[in-house]
């Protein structure tokens, strides 16, 4: 008589992480997470996370410094009116006092430096349903090194939009923590419109609550060197993350965005779409998109996309999507990226209908960015962004024409 034998299910051996594919170390497992600066090596281009970055232009951010305190932060409604304290509260808390320091941990040396450089964090708390977007204005005031730590929290079932506008001239190390409560619906838009000569190192750490929806947009339209890294995870099932990015790079500028989406709970959805235009000699952009689907996240739906439009010779766009899947039970996962020049057929079509080449180029770029600007969903800033892009195009064309005339 044959005896029934209990089915044996293989179990990963912690001493041999490669025994089962799902137990292999992921990028998130291998990455250091620490508030201590000394836990990180000084960045060099030989390190994978820094190989696209001009590290020599950012060395002042690699060690703890004395902040100037000259950066000004103002929080109002988007129309400039005072906030309703029933729905928005602003406070300054010690750096290590909750909710500051509660969303993930620093993930590279510069974010650990930012954490240890300052003493206070600015906290913006959202409650209930906001009547209009909140505007956080960050003004730089010169070349002295400074830091800012911003915390945005949303209660359970909160609904609202937050716009963070950066302007002026600055050398700023910035840390941002975003935490959204269960079933909340939040939009955050970060605009970098720095003056020439500015440097900005940013780190966004994001937690999306159970059943919550977060639209996180980053628009970078100025700054000699801007490097923003974003790390995210989910706090429960049915979370929805939509990450949007727009960037325009002028001659000699370096604009870099790095996203890390971690699917660690079931039935969550993420979309990452970044688009950039580069205009001029030595304009350089870098986008690195990472998505990780853990074994604990069946039913995941994830996709990331990067498109780059090179407007003139001499510009360089680096684009690197990465996808790690440790779970076979998913709805979908994918990525795509491209770097290309103007579509000659589009330009010919417009010019054949009486549109000048200059205006045709503007229309093509407007169309390239238009869908994302519309998806950001804040009408008060949408037209402003398109106007800024138009001005950047006109400035680049005028400079090119002047160069041609000088050669003659």
C-alpha positions as CSV (number, residue, x, y, z in Angstrom):
1,X,0.0,0.0,0.0
2,X,1.4,3.4,-1.0
3,X,1.6,6.0,1.7
4,X,0.5,9.5,1.0
5,X,3.5,11.8,1.2
6,X,3.2,15.5,2.2
7,X,4.0,17.8,-0.7
8,X,7.4,19.4,-0.3
9,X,7.5,23.1,-1.1
10,X,11.0,24.5,-1.6
11,X,12.1,27.1,0.8
12,X,14.9,29.6,0.2
13,X,18.1,29.1,2.1
14,X,19.1,32.4,3.7
15,X,22.7,31.3,3.3
16,X,22.3,30.7,-0.4
17,X,20.1,33.6,-1.8
18,X,20.5,32.2,-5.3
19,X,18.8,28.9,-4.5
20,X,15.5,30.3,-5.7
21,X,15.1,33.1,-8.2
22,X,12.6,35.0,-6.1
23,X,15.1,35.1,-3.3
24,X,18.0,36.6,-5.2
25,X,19.2,40.0,-3.9
26,X,17.5,42.9,-5.7
27,X,18.9,46.4,-6.2
28,X,16.8,47.5,-3.2
29,X,18.3,44.7,-1.1
30,X,21.8,45.7,-2.0
31,X,21.4,49.4,-1.7
32,X,22.5,51.1,1.5
33,X,19.9,52.9,3.5
34,X,21.3,55.0,6.4
35,X,21.1,58.4,8.0
36,X,24.9,58.2,8.6
37,X,27.1,60.0,6.1
38,X,30.1,57.8,6.9
39,X,28.1,54.7,5.7
40,X,28.5,55.9,2.1
41,X,31.6,56.3,0.0
42,X,32.4,59.6,-1.6
43,X,30.8,59.6,-5.0
44,X,32.9,58.9,-8.1
45,X,32.0,58.2,-11.7
46,X,33.1,54.6,-11.3
47,X,30.1,54.0,-9.0
48,X,27.0,52.9,-10.9
49,X,24.7,55.5,-9.3
50,X,27.0,58.3,-10.3
51,X,28.3,57.3,-13.7
52,X,26.2,59.8,-15.6
53,X,26.8,62.7,-13.1
54,X,29.5,65.4,-13.3
55,X,30.7,64.7,-9.7
56,X,33.4,67.3,-9.9
57,X,30.7,70.0,-10.2
58,X,29.0,68.8,-7.0
59,X,31.8,68.1,-4.6
60,X,30.6,70.7,-2.1
61,X,27.6,68.5,-1.4
62,X,29.6,65.4,-0.4
63,X,30.3,66.5,3.2
64,X,28.3,68.1,6.0
65,X,28.4,71.9,5.7
66,X,27.2,74.9,7.6
67,X,24.0,76.1,5.8
68,X,23.6,79.7,5.0
69,X,19.9,79.8,6.0
70,X,19.2,82.3,3.2
71,X,16.7,80.1,1.3
72,X,13.2,81.4,1.8
73,X,10.1,79.1,2.0
74,X,6.6,80.5,1.8
75,X,3.3,78.5,1.9
76,X,0.0,79.9,0.6
77,X,-2.9,78.9,-1.5
78,X,-2.0,79.0,-5.2
79,X,-3.8,82.3,-5.7
80,X,-1.7,83.9,-2.9
81,X,-4.4,83.9,-0.3
82,X,-3.8,82.5,3.3
83,X,-4.3,78.8,4.0
84,X,-7.4,77.4,5.7
85,X,-6.0,75.9,8.9
86,X,-8.8,73.4,8.9
87,X,-7.3,71.7,5.8
88,X,-3.6,72.8,5.7
89,X,-1.2,73.1,8.6
90,X,2.4,74.3,8.4
91,X,4.9,73.7,11.1
92,X,8.6,73.6,11.8
93,X,9.8,70.6,13.8
94,X,13.2,69.2,14.8
95,X,14.8,67.2,12.1
96,X,14.4,63.9,13.9
97,X,10.9,64.5,15.2
98,X,8.0,62.7,13.4
99,X,6.7,63.0,10.8
100,X,10.2,64.1,9.7
101,X,12.5,61.1,9.1
102,X,9.7,58.5,8.9
103,X,9.6,57.9,5.2
104,X,12.3,55.4,4.2
105,X,15.9,56.5,4.8
106,X,18.6,58.4,2.8
107,X,19.8,56.4,-0.1
108,X,23.1,58.0,-1.1
109,X,25.8,60.2,0.4
110,X,24.3,63.5,-0.6
111,X,20.9,62.8,0.9
112,X,22.6,61.7,4.2
113,X,24.6,64.9,4.1
114,X,21.4,66.9,3.7
115,X,19.8,65.1,6.6
116,X,22.7,65.8,8.9
117,X,23.3,69.4,7.8
118,X,20.1,71.0,9.1
119,X,18.3,71.1,12.4
120,X,14.6,71.7,11.4
121,X,12.1,70.4,8.9
122,X,9.2,72.2,7.3
123,X,6.0,70.1,7.6
124,X,2.9,70.7,5.4
125,X,0.0,68.5,6.6
126,X,-3.2,68.1,4.4
127,X,-6.6,67.2,5.9
128,X,-9.9,66.7,4.2
129,X,-10.7,68.1,0.8
130,X,-8.7,71.2,-0.3
131,X,-10.6,73.9,-2.2
132,X,-7.5,74.9,-4.2
133,X,-3.9,73.8,-4.6
134,X,-1.3,74.7,-2.0
135,X,1.7,76.6,-3.3
136,X,5.1,76.2,-1.6
137,X,7.6,78.8,-2.9
138,X,11.3,78.1,-2.4
139,X,13.5,81.1,-3.3
140,X,17.3,80.8,-3.4
141,X,19.3,83.8,-2.3
142,X,22.8,83.4,-3.7
143,X,25.7,81.1,-4.1
144,X,26.2,80.2,-0.4
145,X,25.5,76.5,0.3
146,X,22.1,75.9,1.9
147,X,19.7,73.0,2.8
148,X,16.0,72.4,3.0
149,X,14.0,69.5,4.4
150,X,10.4,69.4,3.4
151,X,7.8,67.0,4.6
152,X,4.3,66.6,3.0
153,X,1.8,64.4,4.7
154,X,-1.8,63.6,3.8
155,X,-4.4,62.2,6.1
156,X,-6.7,59.3,5.3
157,X,-9.1,60.2,2.5
158,X,-7.5,63.6,2.0
159,X,-7.9,65.2,-1.5
160,X,-5.6,68.0,-2.7
161,X,-2.8,69.3,-4.9
162,X,0.5,70.7,-3.8
163,X,2.8,72.7,-6.1
164,X,6.5,73.4,-5.0
165,X,8.1,76.1,-7.1
166,X,11.9,76.6,-6.9
167,X,13.4,79.9,-8.2
168,X,16.2,82.3,-7.9
169,X,19.9,81.5,-7.7
170,X,21.0,78.8,-5.2
171,X,23.3,76.0,-4.3
172,X,20.7,73.8,-2.4
173,X,20.7,70.4,-0.9
174,X,17.0,69.4,-0.5
175,X,15.3,66.4,1.1
176,X,11.6,65.8,0.6
177,X,9.4,63.2,2.3
178,X,5.9,62.5,1.0
179,X,3.5,60.3,2.9
180,X,-0.1,59.7,1.8
181,X,-2.8,58.2,4.0
182,X,-5.2,55.4,3.2
183,X,-7.6,56.1,0.3
184,X,-6.2,59.6,-0.2
185,X,-5.9,61.3,-3.6
186,X,-2.9,63.7,-3.7
187,X,-1.0,65.5,-6.5
188,X,2.5,66.9,-5.9
189,X,4.2,69.0,-8.6
190,X,7.9,70.1,-8.1
191,X,9.1,72.8,-10.5
192,X,12.8,73.7,-10.8
193,X,13.2,77.0,-12.6
194,X,16.6,78.0,-11.3
195,X,18.7,80.9,-12.6
196,X,22.0,80.3,-14.3
197,X,24.8,79.2,-12.0
198,X,22.4,77.3,-9.6
199,X,23.1,73.8,-8.3
200,X,20.4,71.6,-6.8
201,X,20.7,68.1,-5.2
202,X,17.3,66.7,-4.4
203,X,16.1,63.4,-2.8
204,X,12.4,62.5,-2.7
205,X,11.3,59.7,-0.4
206,X,7.7,58.7,-1.1
207,X,5.2,56.4,0.7
208,X,1.9,55.7,-1.0
209,X,-0.8,54.5,1.5
210,X,-3.2,51.6,1.1
211,X,-5.8,52.4,-1.6
212,X,-4.2,55.8,-2.1
213,X,-3.5,57.6,-5.4
214,X,-0.5,59.9,-5.8
215,X,0.5,61.9,-8.9
216,X,4.1,63.0,-8.5
217,X,5.4,65.4,-11.1
218,X,8.8,66.9,-11.5
219,X,9.4,69.8,-14.0
220,X,13.0,70.9,-14.4
221,X,13.5,74.0,-16.6
222,X,16.7,75.6,-15.2
223,X,19.9,75.1,-13.2
224,X,23.5,74.4,-14.2
225,X,23.4,71.1,-12.4
226,X,20.2,69.5,-11.1
227,X,20.2,65.9,-9.8
228,X,17.0,64.6,-8.2
229,X,16.6,61.1,-7.0
230,X,13.2,59.6,-6.0
231,X,12.6,56.4,-4.0
232,X,9.1,55.0,-3.3
233,X,7.2,52.2,-1.8
234,X,3.6,51.2,-1.1
235,X,1.9,50.9,2.3
236,X,-0.8,48.4,1.3
237,X,-2.9,47.0,-1.5
238,X,-4.5,48.9,-4.3
239,X,-2.0,51.8,-4.3
240,X,-1.7,53.9,-7.4
241,X,1.4,55.9,-8.3
242,X,1.7,58.1,-11.4
243,X,5.2,59.7,-11.8
244,X,5.5,62.4,-14.5
245,X,8.6,64.3,-15.5
246,X,9.4,67.2,-17.9
247,X,12.8,68.7,-18.4
248,X,14.4,71.2,-20.8
249,X,18.2,71.3,-20.9
250,X,20.2,74.3,-22.2
251,X,23.9,74.4,-23.3
252,X,26.3,73.2,-20.6
253,X,23.6,72.2,-18.2
254,X,23.3,68.8,-16.6
255,X,19.8,67.7,-15.6
256,X,19.4,64.2,-14.0
257,X,16.4,62.4,-12.7
258,X,16.5,58.9,-11.1
259,X,13.3,57.0,-10.1
260,X,13.0,53.9,-8.0
261,X,9.5,52.3,-7.7
262,X,9.2,49.3,-5.3
263,X,6.1,47.1,-5.5
264,X,5.9,45.5,-2.1
265,X,2.2,45.0,-1.8
266,X,-0.4,43.2,-3.9
267,X,-2.5,44.8,-6.7
268,X,-0.7,48.1,-6.9
269,X,-0.2,50.1,-10.1
270,X,2.6,52.4,-11.2
271,X,3.3,54.5,-14.3
272,X,6.5,56.5,-14.8
273,X,6.6,58.8,-17.8
274,X,9.5,61.3,-18.3
275,X,10.1,63.5,-21.3
276,X,13.0,65.8,-22.0
277,X,14.2,68.2,-24.7
278,X,17.9,69.2,-25.1
279,X,19.0,72.3,-26.9
280,X,22.6,73.3,-27.4
281,X,26.2,72.2,-27.2
282,X,27.0,70.0,-24.1
283,X,23.4,70.0,-22.9
284,X,23.3,66.8,-21.0
285,X,20.4,64.9,-19.5
286,X,20.3,61.6,-17.6
287,X,17.2,59.6,-16.7
288,X,17.5,56.3,-14.8
289,X,14.2,54.5,-14.1
290,X,14.1,51.5,-11.7
291,X,11.1,49.3,-11.0
292,X,11.2,46.4,-8.6
293,X,8.4,43.9,-8.2
294,X,8.8,41.9,-5.0
295,X,7.5,38.4,-4.3
296,X,5.0,40.0,-1.9
297,X,3.3,41.9,-4.8
298,X,1.1,39.7,-6.9
299,X,-1.2,41.5,-9.3
300,X,1.3,44.3,-9.9
301,X,0.8,46.6,-13.0
302,X,3.9,48.6,-13.7
303,X,5.3,50.6,-16.7
304,X,8.0,53.2,-17.2
305,X,8.8,55.3,-20.2
306,X,11.4,57.9,-21.1
307,X,11.5,60.0,-24.3
308,X,14.2,62.5,-25.3
309,X,14.1,65.1,-28.1
310,X,17.5,66.4,-29.2
311,X,16.9,69.7,-30.8
312,X,20.5,70.6,-31.9
313,X,23.8,68.7,-32.4
314,X,26.1,68.5,-29.5
315,X,23.5,67.5,-26.9
316,X,23.6,64.2,-25.1
317,X,20.8,62.3,-23.5
318,X,21.4,59.2,-21.4
319,X,18.4,57.0,-20.8
320,X,18.4,53.8,-18.8
321,X,15.2,51.9,-17.8
322,X,15.6,48.9,-15.4
323,X,13.0,46.3,-14.4
324,X,13.4,43.6,-11.8
325,X,10.6,41.0,-11.4
326,X,10.6,38.6,-8.5
327,X,7.0,37.6,-8.9
328,X,5.3,35.6,-11.8
329,X,1.8,36.6,-10.8
330,X,1.6,40.1,-12.3
331,X,-0.9,42.0,-14.5
332,X,1.9,43.6,-16.5
333,X,5.4,45.1,-16.4
334,X,7.4,46.9,-19.0
335,X,9.7,49.8,-19.9
336,X,10.8,51.8,-23.0
337,X,13.1,54.7,-23.8
338,X,14.2,56.6,-26.8
339,X,16.5,59.4,-27.9
340,X,15.7,61.1,-31.2
341,X,15.8,64.3,-33.3
342,X,12.9,66.4,-34.8
343,X,10.7,64.4,-37.1
344,X,11.5,65.8,-40.5
345,X,8.1,64.8,-41.8
346,X,6.2,66.7,-39.1
347,X,8.3,69.8,-39.8
348,X,7.8,69.5,-43.6
349,X,4.0,69.0,-43.1
350,X,3.7,72.1,-41.0
351,X,5.9,74.2,-43.3
352,X,4.0,73.1,-46.4
353,X,1.0,74.7,-44.8
354,X,2.6,78.0,-44.4
355,X,4.0,77.7,-40.9
356,X,7.6,79.0,-40.6
357,X,10.3,76.6,-39.5
358,X,10.7,78.5,-36.2
359,X,7.0,78.2,-35.4
360,X,6.9,74.6,-36.6
361,X,9.7,73.6,-34.2
362,X,7.7,75.3,-31.3
363,X,4.6,73.4,-32.3
364,X,6.4,70.1,-32.4
365,X,7.9,70.6,-29.0
366,X,4.6,71.8,-27.6
367,X,3.0,68.6,-28.8
368,X,5.8,66.6,-27.3
369,X,5.3,68.0,-23.9
370,X,1.6,68.9,-24.1
371,X,0.1,65.6,-23.0
372,X,2.2,65.6,-19.8
373,X,1.5,69.2,-19.0
374,X,-2.2,68.4,-19.3
375,X,-1.9,65.3,-17.1
376,X,-0.2,67.3,-14.3
377,X,-3.7,68.7,-14.0
378,X,-3.0,72.1,-12.4
379,X,-4.4,74.7,-14.8
380,X,-2.8,77.6,-13.0
381,X,0.7,76.3,-13.9
382,X,0.1,74.5,-17.2
383,X,0.2,77.5,-19.5
384,X,3.1,79.0,-17.6
385,X,5.2,75.9,-18.2
386,X,4.4,76.0,-22.0
387,X,5.3,79.7,-22.2
388,X,8.6,79.0,-20.4
389,X,9.4,76.2,-22.9
390,X,8.5,78.6,-25.8
391,X,10.9,81.2,-24.4
392,X,13.7,78.6,-24.1
393,X,13.2,77.6,-27.7
394,X,13.3,81.2,-28.9
395,X,16.4,81.9,-26.9
396,X,18.1,78.9,-28.3
397,X,17.2,79.8,-31.9
398,X,18.4,83.4,-31.4
399,X,21.7,82.2,-30.1
400,X,22.1,79.8,-33.0
401,X,21.3,82.6,-35.5
402,X,23.8,84.9,-33.8
403,X,26.5,82.1,-34.1
404,X,25.8,81.7,-37.8
405,X,26.1,85.5,-38.4
406,X,29.4,85.6,-36.4
407,X,30.8,82.8,-38.6
408,X,30.0,84.8,-41.7
